[in-house]
Amino acid sequence: MQTYLNTINGKAVGSDKTFQSINPATGEAIGLVPISSKEQVAEAVAAARAAQPAWAARPDGERKALMMKVAEVINKNSAYLAEWVTREQGKPLGGVGPDQVPGARFEVWGCEAWTQVPASLDLPVEVAFEDETRRDEVHRKPFGVIGAIAPWNWPLLIAIWQIIPSIRAGNTVVIKPSEYTSIGTLELVRLINEVLPAGVVNTVSGAGEVGSWLVSDPRLDKLMFTGSARTGVKVAEAAAKNVIPVTLELGGNDAAIMLPDADPKAMAMGLFWGAFINMGQTCAAAKRLYVPESLYDATVQALKELAQAMPMGDGMKDGTVMGPIQNKMQYDKVVDLVESAKTEGGTIVCGGAPAGGPGYFYPLTLVTGLKDGNRLVDEEQFGPVLPIIKYRDVEEAIASANRLNVGLGASVWSADTAKAAAVAGRIQAGTVWINQHGMIHPMVPFGGAKGSGYGVEFGVDGLKAVTRPQVISIKK
């Protein structure tokens, strides 16, 4: 079985110990991944630190041009990378582009787009103040070395979100992929190193211990983390000890609210994909749906028809729309939450029982009869299960949406966008979508509120987030 290597200082690096990467659709081992040693983590950080001054000193136009070459490499290898996403993460291959089934090809297409956009952006000098006596300019400078930890749900796309703005701004990077989906990310970094100078992007791999070594290294200048709130707290603690900034994108448990004038049939497809994109394994997916009594039955029926029509199976096979849950830990959590919903008075509309057979397959599941305080409503399921909660008035729905200590995204659904916008402005979340959910864009800043993290990614604001301001004050 092949071992897929790390890249440190532009060179392929193995380790004495390895672990297996498992295909979640079949349970089969598909490759070996190095377990980086503490010394290798230190070597990766040292390589990034040695490469950073020359990288930052390059003319901005050169770095932008190299970003475009990175995008070309991703495009050239898109089929190869998409297959790794499907085999390792589980999402079906799907289509390409924003209007296609959002599978592995969509993820790689997103990698290309989220590389091209930062390459097109500039951070010009800003004049903060000027009069006849002085001129104060704000220049944007790279932090230096950025340590990043990527998750398993979008293993290539989120890695790109961490890597590309960072190096575009003159930083260098050491990234650790999730131990559940390492190979695709390691291969992505290996490929983009074909056009980048040695040491600009480096990888280490392994479980939590390796991540702990990375985030605790005092030679880092910033940390970026996407993942669970529990691990996010540990990353923030490590950053605080070394007095460095951190961008955290944590869990969401996003609320979606249908207003009384919404059209269940017209909006069902948008609601469905808002909840079940990537089998619900997306931080900014709709995790709880609040529906007025007058629309409740029609909404449940429309979503049931869609859920039961979606083919599920091995994502490498043609016609598959839904794949498995990525790992056993998450699978067991989903099973536990659904069983809890049953004991707490929930009604299973469809799904609700393990599929059986190989792989971590769980059917698309709709649950009615629950209320705030039930576990499936209050805890982020991060899987193919959606509780649909009935409400009597909009004030009640807004209070329900805001009652938890999360606030990554939310959505409001209505025939009247002005009315929806008024409700959206009262929801405590980093992004509130209207008549759509989870529709991120590389030019639009994205980040959470409350326990969903802090800092933003994407667009000019995301590029500023991987730089520090330097004021140059000139006496006239």
C-alpha positions as CSV (number, residue, x, y, z in Angstrom):
1,M,0.0,0.0,0.0
2,Q,1.4,3.4,-1.0
3,T,2.5,5.9,1.6
4,Y,1.7,9.5,0.7
5,L,4.4,11.9,2.0
6,N,4.5,15.3,3.6
7,T,6.2,18.2,1.9
8,I,8.8,20.1,4.0
9,N,11.0,22.7,2.4
10,G,9.9,21.5,-1.0
11,K,11.0,17.9,-0.4
12,A,8.9,14.7,0.1
13,V,9.3,13.6,3.8
14,G,8.2,10.3,5.3
15,S,8.1,9.1,8.9
16,D,9.0,6.0,10.8
17,K,5.3,5.5,11.7
18,T,2.2,5.6,9.5
19,F,-1.6,5.1,9.8
20,Q,-4.2,4.0,7.3
21,S,-6.6,6.3,5.5
22,I,-10.0,4.7,5.3
23,N,-12.6,5.0,2.6
24,P,-15.8,5.8,4.5
25,A,-18.0,4.3,1.8
26,T,-16.4,0.9,1.9
27,G,-14.3,0.7,5.1
28,E,-11.3,-0.2,3.0
29,A,-7.8,1.2,3.6
30,I,-6.7,3.3,0.6
31,G,-3.3,4.5,1.6
32,L,-0.8,5.2,4.4
33,V,-0.1,8.6,6.0
34,P,3.0,9.5,7.9
35,I,2.8,10.3,11.6
36,S,5.0,13.3,11.8
37,S,7.5,13.4,14.7
38,K,7.9,16.4,17.0
39,E,11.3,17.0,15.2
40,Q,9.6,17.0,11.8
41,V,7.0,19.6,13.0
42,A,9.9,21.8,14.2
43,E,11.7,21.2,10.9
44,A,8.5,22.3,8.9
45,V,8.2,25.5,11.0
46,A,11.9,26.2,10.5
47,A,11.6,25.8,6.8
48,A,8.7,28.2,6.6
49,R,10.5,30.7,8.8
50,A,13.6,30.5,6.6
51,A,11.6,30.9,3.4
52,Q,9.4,33.8,4.6
53,P,11.6,36.9,4.2
54,A,12.5,36.2,0.6
55,W,8.9,35.3,-0.2
56,A,7.6,38.5,1.4
57,A,10.3,40.5,-0.4
58,R,9.1,39.4,-3.9
59,P,7.2,42.0,-5.8
60,D,3.5,41.8,-5.3
61,G,2.9,41.1,-8.9
62,E,5.1,38.1,-8.8
63,R,3.2,36.6,-5.9
64,K,-0.1,37.2,-7.7
65,A,1.3,35.5,-10.9
66,L,2.4,32.5,-8.9
67,M,-1.1,32.3,-7.4
68,M,-2.5,32.0,-10.9
69,K,0.0,29.3,-11.6
70,V,-1.3,27.4,-8.5
71,A,-4.8,27.7,-9.9
72,E,-3.6,26.2,-13.2
73,V,-2.0,23.3,-11.3
74,I,-5.3,22.7,-9.5
75,N,-7.2,22.8,-12.7
76,K,-4.8,20.5,-14.5
77,N,-5.1,17.9,-11.7
78,S,-8.7,18.4,-10.9
79,A,-9.9,14.9,-11.8
80,Y,-7.1,13.3,-9.7
81,L,-7.8,15.6,-6.7
82,A,-11.6,15.1,-6.9
83,E,-11.2,11.3,-6.8
84,W,-9.1,11.6,-3.7
85,V,-11.8,13.7,-2.1
86,T,-14.5,11.1,-2.9
87,R,-12.4,8.1,-1.9
88,E,-11.2,9.7,1.4
89,Q,-14.0,12.1,2.5
90,G,-17.0,10.3,0.9
91,K,-18.8,13.1,-1.0
92,P,-19.9,12.0,-4.5
93,L,-17.9,13.2,-7.5
94,G,-20.9,15.4,-8.5
95,G,-20.6,18.2,-11.0
96,V,-18.5,21.3,-11.6
97,G,-19.7,24.8,-11.0
98,P,-22.0,26.5,-8.6
99,D,-25.2,25.1,-10.2
100,Q,-24.2,21.4,-10.1
101,V,-24.6,18.8,-7.4
102,P,-22.0,20.0,-4.8
103,G,-19.7,17.0,-4.6
104,A,-15.9,16.5,-5.0
105,R,-15.6,18.1,-8.4
106,F,-17.4,21.1,-6.9
107,E,-14.9,21.2,-4.1
108,V,-11.9,21.2,-6.4
109,W,-13.6,23.8,-8.6
110,G,-13.9,25.9,-5.5
111,C,-10.2,25.5,-4.8
112,E,-9.5,27.0,-8.1
113,A,-11.9,29.9,-7.7
114,W,-10.7,30.6,-4.1
115,T,-7.1,30.7,-5.5
116,Q,-7.9,33.1,-8.4
117,V,-9.8,35.6,-6.4
118,P,-7.1,36.4,-3.8
119,A,-4.7,36.7,-6.7
120,S,-6.9,39.4,-8.1
121,L,-7.1,41.5,-4.9
122,D,-4.9,44.3,-3.8
123,L,-4.2,45.9,-0.4
124,P,-3.2,49.5,-1.3
125,V,-1.7,51.9,1.2
126,E,-4.5,53.7,3.1
127,V,-4.2,57.3,4.2
128,A,-5.7,57.3,7.7
129,F,-5.2,61.0,8.3
130,E,-3.6,64.0,6.5
131,D,-3.4,67.7,7.0
132,E,-0.9,70.4,6.5
133,T,1.3,69.1,9.3
134,R,1.4,65.3,8.8
135,R,0.4,62.3,6.7
136,D,-0.4,58.9,8.3
137,E,-0.3,55.9,6.1
138,V,-1.5,52.3,6.9
139,H,0.5,49.6,5.2
140,R,-0.4,45.9,5.3
141,K,2.5,43.6,6.3
142,P,2.5,39.8,6.4
143,F,2.5,38.2,9.9
144,G,5.3,35.8,9.0
145,V,4.7,32.1,9.5
146,I,1.1,30.9,9.8
147,G,0.2,27.5,11.3
148,A,-3.1,26.0,10.0
149,I,-5.2,23.0,10.9
150,A,-7.7,21.9,8.3
151,P,-10.9,19.8,9.0
152,W,-12.2,16.6,7.4
153,N,-15.5,17.8,5.9
154,W,-14.0,20.0,3.0
155,P,-10.4,18.8,3.3
156,L,-9.1,20.6,0.1
157,L,-11.3,23.6,0.0
158,I,-10.7,24.8,3.5
159,A,-7.0,24.1,3.2
160,I,-7.0,26.4,0.3
161,W,-8.9,29.0,2.3
162,Q,-6.1,28.9,4.8
163,I,-3.1,28.6,2.5
164,I,-3.8,31.0,-0.4
165,P,-4.7,34.3,1.3
166,S,-1.7,33.7,3.6
167,I,0.9,33.2,0.9
168,R,-0.7,35.8,-1.3
169,A,0.0,38.4,1.5
170,G,3.6,37.2,1.9
171,N,3.3,34.7,4.7
172,T,4.5,31.2,4.6
173,V,2.5,28.2,5.9
174,V,2.7,25.0,7.8
175,I,-0.6,23.1,7.6
176,K,-1.8,19.9,9.2
177,P,-4.7,18.1,7.5
178,S,-7.3,16.1,9.5
179,E,-6.1,12.6,10.3
180,Y,-9.4,11.4,8.7
181,T,-8.7,13.0,5.3
182,S,-4.9,13.6,5.0
183,I,-4.0,12.2,1.6
184,G,-6.0,14.6,-0.6
185,T,-4.5,17.6,1.2
186,L,-1.0,16.2,1.2
187,E,-1.3,15.6,-2.6
188,L,-2.7,19.1,-3.1
189,V,0.2,20.7,-1.4
190,R,2.7,18.4,-3.2
191,L,1.3,19.5,-6.5
192,I,1.2,23.3,-5.8
193,N,4.8,23.0,-4.6
194,E,5.7,22.4,-8.2
195,V,5.3,26.1,-8.8
196,L,6.0,27.6,-5.4
197,P,9.4,28.2,-3.9
198,A,10.6,25.6,-1.4
199,G,9.4,26.3,2.2
200,V,6.5,28.5,1.3
201,V,3.9,25.8,2.0
202,N,4.7,22.8,4.2
203,T,2.7,19.9,5.7
204,V,2.8,17.8,8.7
205,S,0.3,14.9,9.4
206,G,-1.0,12.9,12.3
207,A,-3.5,13.0,15.0
208,G,-4.1,15.6,17.8
209,E,-0.7,15.3,19.3
210,V,0.9,16.5,16.0
211,G,-1.5,19.4,15.9
212,S,-0.7,20.3,19.5
213,W,3.1,20.4,18.6
214,L,2.3,22.7,15.7
215,V,0.1,25.2,17.4
216,S,2.4,25.4,20.4
217,D,5.5,26.3,18.4
218,P,6.6,29.8,19.5
219,R,8.0,30.6,16.1
220,L,4.6,30.8,14.5
221,D,3.1,34.3,14.0
222,K,-0.6,33.4,13.6
223,L,-2.8,30.4,13.8
224,M,-5.8,29.4,11.6
225,F,-8.2,26.7,12.7
226,T,-11.5,25.3,11.3
227,G,-13.1,22.5,13.4
228,S,-14.8,21.7,16.6
229,A,-15.3,24.3,19.4
230,R,-13.5,22.0,21.9
231,T,-10.4,21.8,19.8
232,G,-10.7,25.5,19.0
233,V,-10.4,26.4,22.7
234,K,-7.1,24.5,22.8
235,V,-5.8,26.3,19.7
236,A,-6.8,29.7,21.3
237,E,-5.1,28.8,24.5
238,A,-1.9,27.9,22.6
239,A,-2.1,31.2,20.7
240,A,-2.6,33.1,23.9
241,K,0.5,31.6,25.5
242,N,2.6,32.9,22.6
243,V,0.6,36.2,22.3
244,I,-0.3,35.6,18.6
245,P,-3.6,36.2,16.8
246,V,-5.8,33.4,15.7
247,T,-8.7,32.9,13.2
248,L,-11.2,30.4,14.5
249,E,-14.1,29.0,12.4
250,L,-16.0,26.6,14.7
251,G,-19.4,24.9,14.8
252,G,-22.6,26.5,13.8
253,N,-25.9,24.7,14.5
254,D,-27.4,27.3,12.1
255,A,-31.1,28.2,12.3
256,A,-33.3,28.6,9.3
257,I,-36.6,30.5,9.7
258,M,-39.5,30.3,7.3
259,L,-41.8,33.3,7.5
260,P,-45.6,32.8,7.1
261,D,-45.6,34.1,3.5
262,A,-42.9,31.7,2.3
263,D,-43.7,29.1,-0.4
264,P,-42.8,25.6,0.8
265,K,-42.8,24.1,-2.7
266,A,-40.8,26.8,-4.3
267,M,-38.2,27.0,-1.5
268,A,-37.9,23.3,-0.8
269,M,-34.9,22.6,-3.0
270,G,-33.0,25.6,-1.5
271,L,-33.9,24.5,2.0
272,F,-32.9,20.9,1.2
273,W,-29.4,21.7,0.0
274,G,-29.0,24.3,2.7
275,A,-29.4,21.5,5.2
276,F,-28.0,18.4,3.4
277,I,-25.0,19.7,1.4
278,N,-22.1,17.4,2.0
279,M,-24.5,15.1,4.0
280,G,-25.0,17.9,6.5
281,Q,-21.3,17.8,7.3
282,T,-20.8,21.6,6.8
283,C,-20.3,24.1,9.5
284,A,-22.7,26.6,7.8
285,A,-25.4,24.1,6.9
286,A,-28.9,24.6,8.2
287,K,-29.1,22.4,11.3
288,R,-32.6,23.3,12.7
289,L,-35.5,24.6,10.7
290,Y,-38.3,26.8,12.3
291,V,-41.6,26.7,10.4
292,P,-44.9,28.5,11.1
293,E,-47.8,26.3,12.0
294,S,-49.6,27.3,8.7
295,L,-46.8,26.0,6.5
296,Y,-45.6,23.1,8.6
297,D,-47.2,20.1,7.0
298,A,-46.6,21.4,3.4
299,T,-42.9,22.1,4.3
300,V,-42.4,18.6,5.8
301,Q,-44.0,16.9,2.8
302,A,-41.9,18.9,0.3
303,L,-38.6,18.1,2.1
304,K,-39.7,14.4,2.5
305,E,-40.2,14.0,-1.2
306,L,-36.8,15.4,-1.9
307,A,-35.0,13.4,0.8
308,Q,-36.5,10.1,-0.4
309,A,-35.6,10.8,-4.0
310,M,-31.8,11.3,-3.5
311,P,-29.7,8.3,-4.5
312,M,-27.2,7.4,-1.8
313,G,-24.1,5.2,-2.2
314,D,-20.4,5.1,-3.1
315,G,-19.6,8.4,-4.5
316,M,-17.3,6.9,-7.2
317,K,-20.4,5.4,-8.9
318,D,-22.4,7.3,-11.4
319,G,-25.7,8.7,-10.3
320,T,-24.8,8.9,-6.6
321,V,-26.0,12.2,-5.0
322,M,-25.4,11.4,-1.3
323,G,-22.5,9.7,0.3
324,P,-21.6,8.4,3.7
325,I,-20.8,10.1,7.0
326,Q,-17.1,10.6,6.9
327,N,-16.0,8.7,10.1
328,K,-17.3,6.4,12.8
329,M,-17.0,9.0,15.5
330,Q,-19.4,11.3,13.7
331,Y,-21.6,8.4,12.6
332,D,-22.0,7.3,16.2
333,K,-22.9,10.8,17.2
334,V,-25.6,11.1,14.6
335,V,-27.1,7.7,15.6
336,D,-27.1,8.8,19.2
337,L,-28.8,12.1,18.5
338,V,-31.5,10.5,16.4
339,E,-32.2,7.8,19.1
340,S,-32.3,10.6,21.7
341,A,-34.9,12.4,19.5
342,K,-37.1,9.3,19.5
343,T,-37.1,9.1,23.3
344,E,-37.8,12.8,23.6
345,G,-41.0,12.7,21.6
346,G,-39.7,13.2,18.1
347,T,-41.4,11.6,15.1
348,I,-39.2,10.2,12.3
349,V,-40.7,11.4,9.0
350,C,-38.1,9.5,6.9
351,G,-34.8,7.8,7.6
352,G,-34.0,7.4,11.2
353,A,-32.2,4.0,11.2
354,P,-28.7,3.0,10.1
355,A,-28.6,1.7,6.6
356,G,-26.5,-1.4,7.3
357,G,-23.8,-2.9,5.2
358,P,-20.3,-1.6,4.7
359,G,-19.5,2.1,5.1
360,Y,-20.9,4.8,7.3
361,F,-24.2,5.3,5.5
362,Y,-27.1,6.9,7.3
363,P,-30.3,7.8,5.4
364,L,-31.4,11.4,5.1
365,T,-33.6,11.9,8.1
366,L,-36.3,14.4,8.9
367,V,-37.6,14.7,12.5
368,T,-40.8,16.5,13.6
369,G,-42.3,16.9,17.1
370,L,-39.2,18.4,18.7
371,K,-38.7,21.7,20.5
372,D,-36.0,23.9,21.9
373,G,-34.2,22.0,24.6
374,N,-34.2,18.6,22.9
375,R,-30.7,17.4,22.1
376,L,-31.1,17.2,18.4
377,V,-32.2,20.8,18.4
378,D,-29.6,22.1,20.8
379,E,-26.5,20.1,19.7
380,E,-25.0,20.4,16.3
381,Q,-25.6,17.0,14.6
382,F,-23.2,17.6,11.7
383,G,-24.9,14.9,9.7
384,P,-27.8,14.1,7.4
385,V,-30.5,14.8,10.0
386,L,-32.8,17.9,10.2
387,P,-35.2,18.7,13.0
388,I,-38.2,20.7,11.8
389,I,-39.6,22.8,14.7
390,K,-43.1,24.4,14.7
391,Y,-43.5,28.0,15.8
392,R,-46.5,30.3,16.4
393,D,-45.1,33.8,15.8
394,V,-42.0,35.3,14.4
395,E,-40.8,36.7,17.7
396,E,-40.7,33.2,19.0
397,A,-38.7,32.0,16.1
398,I,-36.1,34.8,16.4
399,A,-35.7,34.0,20.1
400,S,-35.2,30.3,19.3
401,A,-32.6,31.1,16.7
402,N,-30.6,33.3,19.1
403,R,-30.9,31.2,22.3
404,L,-27.8,29.1,21.7
405,N,-24.1,30.1,22.1
406,V,-23.5,29.7,18.4
407,G,-23.7,32.1,15.5
408,L,-21.9,31.1,12.3
409,G,-24.8,31.4,9.8
410,A,-28.6,31.5,9.6
411,S,-31.2,32.1,7.0
412,V,-34.7,33.7,6.6
413,W,-37.1,32.5,3.9
414,S,-39.9,34.8,2.7
415,A,-41.7,36.1,-0.4
416,D,-40.9,39.6,0.9
417,T,-37.2,40.2,1.0
418,A,-37.6,43.5,2.9
419,K,-39.5,41.7,5.6
420,A,-36.9,38.9,5.6
421,A,-34.1,41.5,5.9
422,A,-35.7,43.0,8.9
423,V,-35.8,39.6,10.6
424,A,-32.2,38.8,9.4
425,G,-30.8,41.9,11.1
426,R,-32.0,40.7,14.5
427,I,-30.4,37.2,14.3
428,Q,-27.0,36.8,16.0
429,A,-24.9,35.2,13.3
430,G,-21.9,36.1,11.2
431,T,-23.9,35.7,8.0
432,V,-27.6,35.6,7.5
433,W,-28.8,34.5,4.1
434,I,-32.2,35.4,2.6
435,N,-33.9,32.7,0.5
436,Q,-30.7,30.7,0.4
437,H,-28.4,29.1,3.0
438,G,-24.6,28.5,3.1
439,M,-24.0,30.3,-0.2
440,I,-20.5,31.6,0.5
441,H,-18.6,33.6,-2.1
442,P,-14.8,34.2,-2.4
443,M,-15.3,38.0,-2.4
444,V,-17.6,38.1,0.7
445,P,-16.2,38.0,4.2
446,F,-17.2,35.0,6.2
447,G,-16.9,34.4,10.0
448,G,-18.8,33.6,13.1
449,A,-20.3,35.2,16.2
450,K,-20.5,34.0,19.8
451,G,-19.1,30.4,20.2
452,S,-18.8,29.9,16.4
453,G,-15.4,31.6,16.5
454,Y,-13.9,35.0,15.5
455,G,-12.0,36.5,12.6
456,V,-13.0,36.5,9.0
457,E,-12.0,34.8,5.8
458,F,-12.6,35.6,2.1
459,G,-12.4,38.8,0.1
460,V,-10.5,41.9,1.0
461,D,-11.3,41.5,4.7
462,G,-10.0,38.0,4.7
463,L,-6.8,39.1,3.0
464,K,-6.4,41.8,5.7
465,A,-6.9,39.1,8.4
466,V,-3.6,37.5,7.4
467,T,-1.7,40.8,7.5
468,R,-0.9,43.2,10.3
469,P,-1.2,47.0,9.9
470,Q,1.9,49.1,10.1
471,V,1.4,52.9,10.4
472,I,4.0,55.1,8.8
473,S,3.6,58.7,10.2
474,I,5.3,61.4,8.2
475,K,5.9,64.9,9.5
476,K,5.5,67.5,6.7
